[in-house]
Amino acid sequence: MRNKFETPLASRYSSDEMLYLFSPDNKFKTWRRLWIALAEAEKQLGLDIADEQIDELKRFQNDINYDAAERYEREVRHDVMAHVLAYGEQCSKAKPIIHLGATSCYVGDNTDIIIMRDALCLIRKRLVSVISALCGFADKHKALPTLGFTHFQPAQLTTVGKRATLWINELLMDLDELEYRISSLLLLGSKGTTGTQASFMELFDNDSEKVKKLDGLIAEKVGFPGCVPVSGQTYSRKYDSGVLATLAGIAQSASKFATDLRLLSNLKEIEEPFEGKQIGSSAMPYKRNPMRSERICALSRYVIANSLNPALTSSAQWFERTLDDSANKRLAIPEAFLAVDAILLIYLNIASGMVVYPKVIEKHIKDELPFMATENILMKAVKKGGDRQELHERIRVHSIEAGLRVKQSGLDNDLIERIINDPAFGLDADEIRAELNPEKFIGRSVGQTEEFLENIVKPKIERYSDVILTESDLRV
């Protein structure tokens, strides 16, 4: 609706897949899935629950009577009980055993864990797709020399592909963290109002073994390795904090890449894709603003700041349960996932279509390489009998004069010509110019890139080859 605020994460940025995971429909269908799992497990452990009742629950699992649920919630002011009552309207035979022995957190917390795991798996799909795209880019440009920068000042040369390995390496760190987070998530299970399982002990006549088995059966039915061993009424909110820390790590890596690309765009060395009819500025028609990279930085900043929400929430929980987490979780968790989903889709779009300008890169190298080559020239002149200290001083003087020529007069760097014309070096022009080959200054960049891609990156992402995306369209 145009007369109400709508989060841009939904209307502009995130994918339909991620939006559905955090939708009310997915949440409430998962509630019903958990109620079915509870009833089945309780029946397996001996409670008087009929197959007919479970069949009825299954028949209406995905047919949610939202009107009834909304009507009940206006009356009882409790979302879980509203859906219990609405489900009971549809399932007259199963009505007495819906939510049997459970507290609200049985459906609420377990659903949150299920959705977060599914969302993390979708994020992993996006992440490995970006890594794969950057892998191709790094391999293609592994031997293309370019200026390296420290403090954004020209430093020793690297290659375009080697620089890309720095972006990939951080994403691999994020992938390791993501895989750990997915594998370590456990359900809350059926722990009751303060985590003691007292209500289930009552149901099972104080049979501890059956109560313990109940958790295992529920976890198995919804595809989890197990449940947390101890809890209050809720799972520890450190779970939420850990998940958002993982997402914030991805945001950090993406923002570093996007910042690098914004700087490279200013240098006109590498640009993000720019479509034929895309407008860079409403005022300046010639502009090619790096808007995709800027959007990554903007969304990443939001995710990093948002990761404080569950950390603060976790630190403020009282004893076995307090409800000051709920409203915060409803905002912080979904929006972090929606934002990182958008970040990685934009990242994939850029990584799949980056444009490299070798001639511009070559020009920048030529402007700076004379300064970097002076050490090699000095060594060659010394080998021919020159005085190292005298030649070092002459290079210092020539460098200062050439630098002033560039900075004050805007002229070309003539340092090499000055050295060629200085008889103290005892070298001819060909000998000196031979030291200006950029490939002499890139060290092991090519080998490092090849070894990293073949030995580290490709084996890591090959297991996900069936889910890797090769391109991503922007929504705006």
C-alpha positions, -999 to +999 in steps of 0.1 A: +000+000+000+014+034-010+000+052+020+019+031+045+056+026+052+071-005+037+106-016+046+129-012+015+144-045+024+112-061+011+102-037-016+137-030-031+164-053-020+159-088-008+148-119-028+114-135-028+130-167-014+143-149+017+112-129+021+091-161+021+113-177+048+104-149+072+068-145+061+039-151+084+027-180+062+060-199+066+061-192+103+025-204+110+029-235+087+060-243+107+041-240+139+016-266+126+045-288+115+059-287+151+025-294+166+022-325+144+057-336+153+049-332+190+017-352+187+034-380+167+062-382+193+038-383+222+019-411+205+051-431+199+059-428+236+025-441+247+001-412+251-035-418+241-034-401+207-052-417+177-039-420+142-071-403+131-063-372+151-028-370+136-042-375+101-066-346+107-037-324+119-018-332+087-048-326+065-050-290+076-012-284+081-009-260+051-045-248+051-044-220+077-076-203+086-061-169+090-095-151+096-102-173+126-067-168+140-070-131+137-104-131+153-091-152+183-060-130+187-082-099+191-100-117+219-072-135+238-043-112+229-020-142+225-007-152+190+001-188+199-032-195+216-051-178+188-035-203+163-041-232+186-078-223+188-080-217+150-063-250+143-088-266+167-117-252+147-105-272+116-095-303+136-124-311+159-111-346+167-075-335+172-085-303+191-079-318+226-043-329+219-030-298+200+000-282+219-003-309+246+022-302+274+039-274+255+045-237+262+044-210+235+082-212+231+078-247+218+064-234+186+080-199+187+116-207+195+118-240+175+103-222+145+129-194+149+157-219+148+143-238+118+138-205+099+173-192+108+189-225+096+170-224+063+179-188+059+216-195+066+215-222+040+201-197+014+229-173+024+254-200+019+241-206-016+246-169-023+280-168-007+295-197-027+281-182-059+300-149-052+331-169-044+328-188-077+324-156-097+354-140-081+374-172-086+368-169-124+378-132-123+409-139-103+420-166-127+414-145-158+434-116-145+460-134-124+489-122-145+478-086-152+501-063-132+486-034-113+497-009-087+495-022-052+485+004-025+494+008+011+476+038+028+462+043-007+496+054-018+513+035-047+534+006-034+549-025-050+530-040-078+506-069-075+482-083-101+445-077-105+438-115-099+460-115-068+441-086-053+408-105-060+422-134-039+421-111-009+384-106-014+379-143-018+400-152+012+377-132+035+346-148+020+361-182+026+365-172+063+328-163+063+319-196+046+337-215+074+319-195+100+286-200+082+291-238+080+299-239+117+268-219+125+245-241+105+260-273+119+258-261+155+222-250+156+200-272+178+163-270+185+149-259+218+128-290+219+100-295+245+114-280+276+083-265+292+078-232+310+111-229+329+131-256+311+125-283+336+101-304+314+078-306+344+046-306+323+059-336+303+069-354+334+033-351+344+020-364+311+044-394+311+038-403+348+074-392+358+090-414+333+123-395+327+134-417+298+103-410+278+106-373+284+142-373+273+133-394+242+106-368+233+132-342+225+151-366+202+120-377+183+108-341+177+143-331+164+144-361+141+110-353+127+119-318+117+154-327+105+177-315+133+206-334+149+192-328+184+179-303+210+198-281+234+207-300+266+195-274+290+175-242+287+151-219+305+118-214+288+137-202+257+169-212+239+198-190+249+196-158+231+234-161+225+222-183+195+207-152+179+238-131+187+260-157+171+240-159+140+240-122+135+277-120+142+281-145+113+260-123+091+279-092+102+311-109+092+298-114+057+288-077+056+323-067+066+339-087+038+314-074+013+319-038+023+357-041+021+353-054-015+328-027-024+350+001-009+380-012-030+358-012-061+347+024-054+383+035-052+392+016-084+363+031-101+376+066-093+410+055-107+391+042-138+409+009-136+380-014-128+343-006-128+311-024-118+286-032-146+269-002-160+238-008-182+232+010-215+203+032-202+215+035-166+217+071-153+246+079-130+235+113-119+203+134-124+225+165-127+256+153-145+248+130-174+285+119-178+286+103-143+291+066-138+286+064-101+294+030-085+259+028-071+259-010-066+290-009-046+277+020-026+245+001-019+266-028-006+284-005+018+252+011+030+234-022+037+266-037+052+268-008+076+232-015+087+239-052+093+270-045+113+252-020+135+221-043+138+243-071+151+244-053+184+207-059+189+208-096+198+240-091+217+224-066+239+192-087+242+212-118+252+229-098+279+196-086+294+177-118+298+164-124+333+166-159+348+145-185+329+125-161+307+118-124+300+098-110+271+119-080+263+135-101+235+104-106+214+098-072+198+135-068+192+139-102+176+110-096+153+129-067+138+166-075+142+168-111+130+147-110+098+161-077+087+197-089+091+189-118+068+171-097+043+199-072+041+227-098+037+206-116+011+205-083-008+242-076-002+252-110-017+229-107-047+243-073-055+279-086-049+272-115-073+258-091-099+290-070-097+315-099-095+299-115-126+303-084-147+333-063-135+350-044-163+388-041-163+406-014-182+442-027-188+454+004-206+445+027-177+462+003-153+493+003-175+494+041-176+493+042-138+521+017-136+542+037-160+537+068-139+550+051-107+573+023-119+603+045-125+605+052-088+601+015-079+627+005-105+655+026-091+666+000-066+672-025-095+689+001-115+711+010-086+722-026-081+729-030-118+751+002-119+770-010-088+778-043-104+794-023-132+816-005-108+796+024-096+798+038-061+766+027-042+764+057-019+771+083-046+745+067-070+719+064-041+722+102-036+719+109-073+687+088-075+673+107-045+679+140-062+666+129-095+635+114-078+627+146-060+631+167-092+609+143-112+583+142-085+581+180-084+577+180-122+547+157-119+531+173-089+538+210-095+537+212-133+514+182-142+540+168-166+551+132-172+575+114-149+609+118-165+630+101-138+642+074-162+653+099-188+673+118-161+691+086-151+698+077-187+713+111-192+734+108-160+769+094-170+775+084-133+754+053-137+774+039-166+743+022-182+729+027-216+692+033-223+683-003-232+699-016-200+679+009-179+646+004-197+649-033-193+643-028-156+609-013-163+592-046-171+562-047-147+564-085-145+597-081-126+578-064-098+549-087-091+568-113-071+548-146-068+514-130-075+506-154-104+518-185-085+500-175-053+468-169-072+469-202-090+478-222-059+451-205-038+424-211-064+433-247-071+443-259-037+420-239-014+391-223-032+379-248-058+379-278-034+359-257-009+331-247-033+329-279-054+306-295-029+281-267-036+284-269-074+247-278-078+235-246-061+260-220-075+244-192-094+262-176-123+245-143-124+221-121-105+197-094-117+191-063-096+156-055-084+164-017-087 
